[in-house]
Amino acid sequence: MPSKLEKIDLAELENRLGYTFRDRARLEQALVHSSYAYECLQTGLSNERLEFLGDAVLNVIISDFLVQRHPKAREGDLSRWRASLVNARHLAGIARRLDLGSHLLLGRGEEQQSGRHKPSMLADALEAVLAAVFLDGGYEAAKEVVGGLFKESISHQEGKIHSHDFKTALQEYVQKWLKISPTYHTMQETGPAHARTFEVEVRLAGAPLGRGRGNSKKQASQQAACLALKTLQQQADPDLQSIMGQKENEEKYKQ
């Protein structure tokens, strides 16, 4: 590795990662961008291969976390939650917290173009560093590092999950089973202007499936979606015709 690496405080970076390398050369390679390797290293050894491995390692570890923490979650939800945690923008944010950009070795061109601040470059570098941890200490070491780096993000995400976004859940459910989208209709608004109460009905292909009430259309829609989702999930294999027929029978019974 080039002598320029000796000027980088790798101990500080290890401290922020919460991991001390047995073979620090792995970490060094993770910090070498291809532009620097092309200009300064005869071997052309960069962090690109580590980035490739790190992408896979990160996906497996995040999937592991999600499956363990949400044993009843559906595959679609798990995929969506994982995507929100491993996208380049989010990874770049974590890399900035590590001050990873200041540790990168870049070629002159990338240096002049503020390469060490580019989100895509920071995200790639973080993946390379995680691969280096994986190669140096194995899966459990990499999992511990990822757990530390992503702890805040995972907690924030779980807060959103527990807020019960029933509209999104209903949308995904009917798209999977019925290939259509629900529609929401405000049935009435009551009360004074400063304390309105809304009643919203959700329908599938014109068939009413649930009504909700709330102090806002959003709240009423969420309640309606929750009731509709419960109705659908009671059926092992939801069928639009059976849903419409069920609603027609309910209407006749009311009459």
C-alpha positions in Angstrom: 0.0 0.0 0.0 1.2 3.6 -0.7 2.9 5.6 2.0 0.1 8.1 1.8 -2.0 5.7 3.9 0.4 6.1 6.8 -0.9 9.7 7.1 -4.4 8.5 7.7 -5.4 7.9 11.3 -6.8 4.4 10.9 -7.0 3.9 14.6 -9.5 6.7 14.8 -11.6 5.1 12.1 -11.4 1.7 13.8 -12.6 3.4 17.0 -15.6 4.8 15.2 -16.4 1.5 13.6 -16.1 -0.3 17.0 -13.8 -2.8 15.4 -10.0 -3.3 15.5 -8.5 -5.1 12.5 -6.2 -8.0 12.9 -5.0 -7.3 9.3 -5.1 -3.6 8.8 -4.2 -4.0 5.1 -7.9 -5.0 4.5 -9.1 -1.7 5.8 -6.4 0.1 3.8 -7.6 -1.5 0.6 -11.2 -0.5 1.4 -10.1 3.2 1.4 -8.5 3.1 -2.0 -10.7 4.5 -4.8 -10.2 3.3 -8.3 -9.1 6.7 -9.4 -6.2 6.6 -7.0 -5.3 3.1 -7.8 -5.2 4.0 -11.5 -3.0 7.0 -11.0 -0.7 5.8 -8.2 -0.7 2.0 -7.9 0.9 -0.2 -10.5 -1.3 -3.1 -9.3 -4.5 -1.1 -9.8 -5.7 -2.5 -6.5 -8.8 -0.6 -5.4 -11.8 -1.1 -3.2 -14.1 -2.1 -6.1 -14.1 -5.9 -5.3 -14.6 -5.2 -1.6 -17.5 -2.9 -2.5 -19.1 -5.8 -4.5 -18.7 -8.1 -1.5 -19.8 -5.5 1.0 -23.1 -4.9 -0.8 -24.0 -8.6 -0.4 -22.8 -8.8 3.2 -24.8 -5.8 4.2 -28.0 -7.1 2.5 -27.6 -10.4 4.3 -27.0 -8.8 7.7 -29.9 -6.3 7.4 -32.2 -9.1 6.2 -31.1 -11.2 9.3 -31.9 -8.3 11.6 -35.3 -7.7 10.1 -36.3 -11.4 10.1 -35.3 -11.8 13.7 -37.0 -8.6 14.9 -40.2 -9.0 12.8 -41.0 -12.8 12.8 -44.5 -12.2 11.5 -43.7 -9.7 8.8 -44.5 -10.4 5.2 -41.8 -10.7 2.5 -42.9 -7.6 0.8 -42.7 -5.5 4.0 -39.2 -7.0 4.8 -38.0 -6.1 1.3 -39.3 -2.6 1.6 -37.8 -2.0 5.0 -34.4 -3.4 3.9 -34.4 -1.2 0.8 -34.9 1.9 3.0 -31.9 0.9 5.1 -29.4 0.0 2.3 -30.0 2.7 -0.3 -27.1 4.8 -1.3 -28.4 8.0 0.3 -28.8 6.3 3.7 -25.4 4.6 3.5 -23.8 7.9 2.6 -25.3 9.5 5.7 -23.7 6.7 7.9 -20.4 7.2 6.1 -20.5 10.9 6.9 -21.0 10.1 10.6 -17.8 8.0 10.4 -16.1 10.8 8.6 -15.2 8.2 6.0 -14.7 10.7 3.2 -11.6 12.2 4.9 -10.0 8.8 5.0 -10.4 8.0 1.3 -7.5 8.0 -1.2 -8.7 9.6 -4.4 -7.1 10.5 -7.7 -6.5 14.1 -8.6 -9.6 14.3 -10.8 -11.9 13.1 -8.1 -10.2 15.2 -5.5 -10.7 18.3 -7.6 -14.4 17.4 -8.1 -15.0 17.0 -4.4 -15.2 13.3 -4.8 -14.9 12.6 -1.1 -18.3 14.3 -0.6 -20.2 12.4 -3.3 -23.0 10.3 -1.8 -22.4 7.4 -4.2 -18.7 7.3 -3.5 -19.3 7.4 0.3 -21.9 4.6 0.1 -19.5 2.5 -2.0 -16.7 3.1 0.5 -18.9 2.1 3.4 -19.7 -1.2 1.7 -16.0 -1.8 1.1 -15.2 -1.2 4.7 -17.9 -3.6 5.9 -16.5 -6.2 3.5 -13.1 -5.7 5.0 -14.5 -6.3 8.5 -16.3 -9.4 7.2 -13.0 -10.8 5.7 -11.0 -9.9 8.8 -13.3 -11.1 11.5 -16.1 -13.1 10.0 -19.9 -12.8 9.9 -20.4 -12.1 13.6 -17.9 -9.3 13.6 -19.5 -7.7 10.6 -22.9 -8.1 12.1 -21.8 -6.4 15.3 -20.4 -3.5 13.3 -23.5 -3.1 11.2 -25.7 -3.4 14.3 -23.8 -0.5 15.9 -23.9 1.7 12.7 -27.5 1.0 11.9 -29.0 0.9 15.4 -30.4 4.4 15.3 -31.8 3.9 11.8 -33.5 0.6 12.6 -35.1 2.1 15.8 -36.4 5.0 13.7 -37.8 2.6 11.1 -39.5 0.5 13.7 -41.1 3.6 15.1 -42.7 4.2 11.7 -43.7 0.5 11.4 -45.5 0.7 14.8 -47.3 3.8 13.8 -49.5 1.5 11.6 -49.6 2.8 8.1 -52.7 0.8 7.2 -53.3 2.6 3.9 -49.9 1.4 2.6 -50.5 -2.1 4.0 -53.9 -2.3 2.3 -52.5 -0.9 -1.0 -49.8 -3.6 -1.0 -52.2 -6.4 0.0 -54.9 -5.7 -2.7 -52.2 -5.2 -5.4 -50.8 -8.6 -4.5 -54.0 -10.5 -4.4 -56.5 -8.5 -6.6 -54.3 -6.4 -8.9 -56.4 -3.2 -8.2 -56.1 -0.2 -6.0 -58.5 0.9 -3.3 -60.2 4.3 -3.5 -61.2 6.5 -0.6 -64.4 8.6 -0.5 -65.3 11.2 2.1 -68.9 10.4 3.1 -69.6 13.2 5.5 -68.1 16.0 7.5 -69.6 17.1 10.8 -68.9 19.5 13.6 -67.7 23.1 13.8 -64.8 24.3 11.7 -62.3 24.1 14.5 -63.3 20.5 15.5 -64.4 18.7 12.3 -65.2 15.0 12.3 -64.7 13.1 9.0 -66.2 9.8 7.8 -64.3 8.1 5.0 -65.2 4.9 3.1 -62.7 2.7 1.3 -63.8 0.8 -1.8 -62.5 -1.9 -4.1 -63.9 -1.7 -7.6 -66.9 0.2 -6.2 -67.6 -2.3 -3.4 -67.4 -0.6 0.1 -65.1 -2.5 2.3 -64.7 -0.3 5.4 -65.6 3.0 7.0 -63.5 5.1 9.4 -64.1 8.2 11.5 -61.5 10.7 12.7 -60.6 14.3 13.3 -58.9 14.5 9.9 -59.4 12.8 6.6 -56.1 11.1 7.0 -57.1 9.6 10.4 -60.4 8.5 9.1 -58.8 6.9 6.0 -56.3 5.0 8.2 -59.2 3.6 10.2 -61.1 2.6 7.1 -58.1 0.9 5.7 -57.5 -1.0 8.9 -61.1 -2.4 8.9 -60.8 -3.3 5.2 -57.4 -5.0 5.8 -58.9 -7.1 8.6 -61.8 -8.1 6.4 -59.5 -9.2 3.6 -57.1 -11.0 5.8 -59.9 -13.2 7.2 -60.1 -14.8 3.7 -57.4 -17.4 2.9 -57.6 -16.5 -0.8 -59.2 -13.1 -1.4 -61.4 -12.9 -4.5 -63.0 -9.7 -5.7 -66.3 -11.3 -6.7 -66.7 -12.9 -3.3 -65.9 -9.5 -1.6 -68.5 -7.7 -3.8 -71.0 -10.5 -3.2 -70.4 -10.4 0.6 -71.1 -6.6 0.6 -74.2 -7.0 -1.4 -75.6 -9.6 1.1 -74.7 -7.3 3.9 -76.7 -4.5 2.3 -79.7 -6.7 1.7 -79.6 -7.8 5.3 -79.6 -4.2 6.5 -82.7 -3.5 4.4 
